[in-house]
C-alpha cells in the first residue's frame, strides 16, 4: 500500500478545491489558446488561468467583473477609488476571493509561499501603490468577513499605466526572463509581481 505523501495530499486538496468550481463551469464553446483564461460568460464570468513554468504549474481562479454596470444599463463605472476603494482589502475580482494554487514552493514578489492553495486579495492606495494580500483560508466569499488570522503576507506590486482601458478585469500567469509573472489589469492600470521556484 502506498504512503500518503505531502505531494499526494497537495494534489488531493487541489482537486477538492477545484472540483466544485469546474463542476459549475460549462466547457468553453471554442478551444482556448494555450495559457488563455477560460470563461463561463456573463457580466462577471469565473475564469481560470494557469501556466507551467520551470516544471511548476501555477493556477489562478477568479471572478472577472466588467467596467460596465449590469444594474445601470451598462453605465461605465470608475474602478480605482470607486468600485475598488482605496485603503481597504478587495476580494480581487467578483464573488469568491481569488484562488491561487502552486504545485511547488515559490517566491512571489520576494515572499516564500509553500506549495498549496491560497486566497488572494488586493489593497490599493490613493497614491497608486497596491499590495497583494495572500491568505491561507480558501473558499471565502469576498471579504465579508476577512480572515485576518490566516493572512500569510502582503506583497508590494509594480504598477504600470496602460495605454488603453481594460474593460474586463483580467489576471494572468506568464513566463518571464526568469520564472514567471502574476499580473492583474483593469481600467487603466496593471499591477504585477514576479515569481520563481524557491531555491
Order of alpha helices (4+ residues) and beta strands (2+ residues): alpha-beta-beta-beta-beta-beta-beta-beta-beta-beta-beta-beta-beta
